[in-house]
């Protein structure tokens, strides 16, 4: 871990956050060299932190050994230039194991994913997160998504018990609920927008004090992604409106055609720009030829924005 708690919290609070896809070869195995080149390209841009093996990076489809190698390559490649945040979750014991591997590999934090499958009461979610936070020295960002959504009262309880909890990432898009958490918990945490294609929520996030978000499209249109973030922060509503109308709305329409396309389209986009990372793993599927053609058109559009 090369960055302090304060450093990581600051990186999460201001600046564009990047979430690289995970590279697989033609046999579907992790491709470390391709991944290394991808990360070198990522950190050449203006970003504040890098989240590896996250949702866009198919954390849910990686074995623990693969995860270990992903984090090792990332820490070695980024080499202290930015905080490297890995992931953990699934169950308490799995979460502890992933956190331990991330810590041993030199990551600066973990994004704590929701528990696997089961419906969860609030007190159970707090205990799930508390136990995993308590098992590691790493900084923890809680991913408020799926069956792991905490309310404001539960976030307060967790904050009181876990000094290494530094952030909350919203994956639900309920602005009222998120605003209640922000106003209740205050600046004890950094807040990150994290619904799929978070840019479509960016203005609403900013209005309640959530200054940054995770950008998946950075994987294939990084210049436009950085421009959108910078113009958003400047308050340049005309540019934000144009990029939203010309790129993000049609991209979201395409994404919503099939479950899992928030990841699959990003992998297809990376291939379109000449930085292929292989196919997604089952249960996800790649877009068909017509959808790929539409994505190619959007990539060309992004170059003009």
GIWOGI-V476601 format. One record per residue. PHI is phi in whole degrees, -180 to 180 (999 if undefined). Layout:
BEGIN
phi = (PHI/PHI)
END
This chain:
BEGIN
phi = (999/-104/-117/-72/-58/-66/-63/-66/-62/-65/-62/-75/-88/-155/126/-79/-102/-111/-129/-68/-66/-101/-81/-120/-85/-66/-93/83/-94/-59/-110/-64/-70/-62/-66/-59/-64/-64/-68/-60/-68/-58/-77/-80/-101/-87/-128/-111/-161/-129/-106/-102/54/-88/-62/-65/-89/59/-50/-66/-113/-108/-76/-63/-66/-65/-57/-57/-70/-58/-67/-60/-63/-64/-62/-66/-75/-69/53/79/-74/-143/-64/-108/-111/-100/-133/-157/150/86/-145/-60/-69/-65/-60/-63/-66/-63/-64/-64/-63/-62/-66/-63/-81/97/-67/-99/-178/-132/-95/-85/-77/-65/-63/-77/66/-69/-71/-132/-75/-59/-66/-70/-65/-60/-69/-56/-69/-62/-67/-71/-58/-71/-91/-140/-89/-68/-68/-123/-113/-86/-94/-84/-154/59/-90/-116/-79/-94/-89/-61/-63/-69/-63/-59/-62/-67/-59/-66/-99/-129/-63/-88/-78/-112/-156/-132/-105/-86/-119/-105/82/-89/-65/-64/-66/-66/-62/-64/-65/-59/-72/-79/-86/71/-83/-62/-118/-92/-117/-126/-75/-146/-68/-54/54/-62/-59/-69/-105/-59/-67/-67/-58/-61/-64/-106/95/-95/-87/-143/-159/-89/-109/-79/-68/-54/-61/-135/-136/-64/-63/-67/-62/-67/-61/-59/-63/-65/-70/-60/-68/-76/82/-83/-66/-67/-66/-59/-64/-63/-66/-62/-69/-84/-119/-70/-64/-65/-66/-64/-60/-69/-59/-77/-68/-150/-60/89/-70/-60/-98/-60/-66/-67/-65/-65/-63/-62/-67/-59/-89/87/-126/-66/-129/79/-90/-71/-92/-58/-90/-78/-134/-81/-66/-81/-65/-67/-68/-63/-63/-62/-67/-59/-63/-68/-63/-65/-62/-60/-66/-92/-92)
END
